[in-house]
Every structure is written in C-alpha cells, then in structure tokens.
Amino acid sequence: MRRTTVGTLVVVTLLATAAPGEAAGLSRDPVVVIHDRDHALHLLNGGATDDELTLRTQTLASNAWAFFRGTSPLYYRDLGELPPSAYATAGGDVWLTGDAHLENTGADRGADNEEQFAITDTDDAWRGSWTWELRREAVSIVLAGRAGGRSASRIAGDVDTFVAEYAQWIAKFHGTDDEASWRLTAANTSDLVGDLIDESAGDKRADLLAKWTTGGHFTSDPQLQTVSAATRTQLTDAVAAYRTTAGKPLKAAEAVVKDVRRRTGAGTGSLGRFRWYVLVEGATTASSDDRILELKQEVGPAPEPLAPNATTLTGGQRPALALRWLAAQSDPLAGWASVGSTPVLVKEKSPFAEDLKIGDLTTSAIRDDTVRDVGRLLAAAHARADQDIPGTGLAYSADAAIDGAITSVSGLQAETRAFATGYADQVTGDWQAYVAAKNSGRPLF
C-alpha cells in the first residue's frame, strides 16, 4: 500500500536522524518536557512529595526501559508531531489503557475468584486512536528485547507477532460479543503467563498481611510513613465516600479504618504522586481477613492533550471505570474518592498480584507466547469498551471500527515495526540526554 509505505518512511526519517535528546521533527527538549510535568506535580503537592520526585529522577536515569515506563506524557506529546498511522481513523476512537507496556500486565485473582492474566494499570486511561496504544506496546517490546540482548531480527519478529495477534483477535471479536467475557486463565495460556497465574493461585492473604501489618496495624517500615492527624481524618472520610463507588460496594462494617500510612517507593510513572495504604476491617472482626486499600493520586492522563474533549470523566472515576470496561472480571473494589482536594483511585492492594517482569522473558519461546498474550489482551480491551457497555460514551462497535481500519495486516506490521524501532532509538537518546542533565546538576523538577 503506497499510503503505508510513505507513512513508514516519514517516521523512520524523523526518528533515525535524531541526535540524543534532539529529535529531528520534534520541537522539544525531552528534559524540559519531563521537568515541566514533574515541576507541576511539585507545585500541586506543595513539595510534600519531593522525596518521591527525587527517587523518580534516579529511576528514570537508571536505564532506557525505566525511562520509557516513566515518561508516557513525553510519548503522547511526540505523537502529536509525528505522522499518524496510515490505519488510524476517527472510527477507531476507543478507550485506551493509556500507558501500554509489557510490565503493565500481570496475574491476579479475578472478581469471580479465578486467577487470570490481565491489564493492571489504567491511571492514564483515555479515549483515542487504537494505533497510539498499539505503537506504544510495540516500542516496549523493542526496548525489552534490547534490554535482554535480543537480536534486531528477532525483535522485529516479536513486533510482527504482536501486531498479527492483535489484528487476528480484533477480527475474531468483530461481530460477536466474545470480548465481553474473554480472558486469559490457566486453561488457555502457558509458559511465563501460565507460571504467573499459577503463582497467583498459590498466594495467600495472610502472607500480604504479614508483610505489611501486625496486630491490626501497619508494621514499622521505611516505605510506610506515618501521617498527620488531619490526613488520617481525610483518609477516613475518603474511604467512607469511596465504599459505595466500588464495583462491588463495601458495607459500612467492611470499610472501618484500622490504620493508615503514606506508601513511598512504589511504581515508576506514578512516582511523585501521593499514594496511601489504608487498612480496613474485613468481613469479620478477625484481622485475618483485613484488606489493604491503596489510594493513589490521579492527575491528567498522558493521552489527554491529543484528544482533550474525548470524555468528561475526571479524577479517580476515570481510571476506575476504565478498568471495569477494559478488563473482564477486574478488581471489584476499584472505585474513587478524594483525600481532601486530592482525587484518588482506590483499589485493593491485592494479595494475589504477580506482575510480569521483562527480566523473566528468558527464551524465544517465552517471549513469543508472552507477546501473543499481550496482543490478545490489548485487542480484548479495545473491543470491550464500546456501545455494549453503558457509560463509555462510544455509540458504535470499537472492534468493527478497528477491524475495518486494518486493511492490510502486513502493512500494519511494517508500519508498526518501523515506528517502534525508530522510537525506541529516540527513547534511548532521550534517556542519555536525561542522564547527562542529571549528572550536570540541572534541576529536574
């Protein structure tokens, strides 16, 4: 297809000729973009999360993979200047997870108590083109392959496999309602994903509680900071307001606050945001069924500038509802509230969560199966959140729109492969520029 070939060549030219931190065709300095976003968070939180922002600078400087994980706003900002996909159409406007990459998937116990492999992060969820997300996941596959010492030809094959799997499952979902209930469980996957599901099935609530609590209170841990009496009151009020927003609302007796802490050192992209743990009473007064709720500060999602009026959902409600729409049998306790004036997403700190780590992609067979599973997950997510679910704002079939837009799988593979390879080069250059800025003492937030 001539249109596909031209689009691919333009992307390759724009990205391949870029010097570190100075992308040809991109009117930005990556360090400035990241600084401005993080400085805004510093101001928003009145400096109270500067310890986390300092840790964030260290994390972003550690390697290209961590840098990519933690800079989704930079990626979406760049998409606004780079040529769009030849396959992107207005009809492809779907709900996105917003921060697609391999490590934002993992195993957990579903709402029906069956372990599954699913999308784990919707903090950046927003409506936009499915191609934005397909490309971001493909970039993550390239960077993960490079981090694992994989050859360029094998990495290209990984991207092709991922794109083909995504397209195949979009076609399967088109014209059916299968995406509403489809998911990955022990019955239909293997290798690393199957192992993660097995590990999740073997996890126990008692182990998580023993790690973080003792006697109905949080333990003394450097990652669990005490909070002021005023913040404790705000957290207690937030839990009371949250409990009826959960997918499976909690009874008042199940939302009795026993202890609270500020959680530090967690995440990558979310470093610098407030994150609190709240220990609440379980179904009984025994401490063995207590739950840990995680309340995470929400800010404007990374894709929003590309489609500023795509949805009116804000605060914690946006990622909570997106999680329900994008993942089958997702956390039934996901909901939202505000801690004072700070909007938060509320989820259970799951005792059964087992995250995918790129370091576990140790063989070609494991990598092949994993990128296939991730392609299926993404296809199911994009196909689910449409006219079939009230509240999504989509009045059409997302899978039909995407399937119609994919006029050539081989063309989409070639375009995505070229973009992902070129943008991965750009990420590496941007990371090097960030490291140089950090080492020179340049302010980073």
Secondary structure, 3 states (H helix, E strand, C coil): CHHHHHHHHHHHHHHHCCECCECCCCCCCHHHHHHHHHHHHHHHCCCCCHHHHHHHHHHHHHCHHHHHHCCHHHHHHHHCCCCCCCCCCHHHEEEECCCCCHHHEEEEECCCCCEEEEECCCCCCEEEEHHHHHHHHHHHHHHHHHHCCCCHHHHHHHHHHHHHHHHHHHHHHCCCCHHHCCCECCCCCCHHHHHHHHHHHHCCHHHHHHHHEECCEECCECCEECCCHHHHHHHHHHHHHHCCCCCCCCCHHHHCEEEEEEECCCCCCCCCCCEEEEEECCCCCCHHHCEEEEEEECCCCCCHHHCCCCCCCCCCHHHHHHHHHHCCCCCCCCEEEEECCEEEEEEECCCCCEECCHHHCCCHHHHHHHHHHHHHHHHHHHHHCCCCCCCCCCCCCHHHHHHHHCCCHHHHHHHHHHHHHHHHHHHHHHHHHHHHHHHCCCCCC
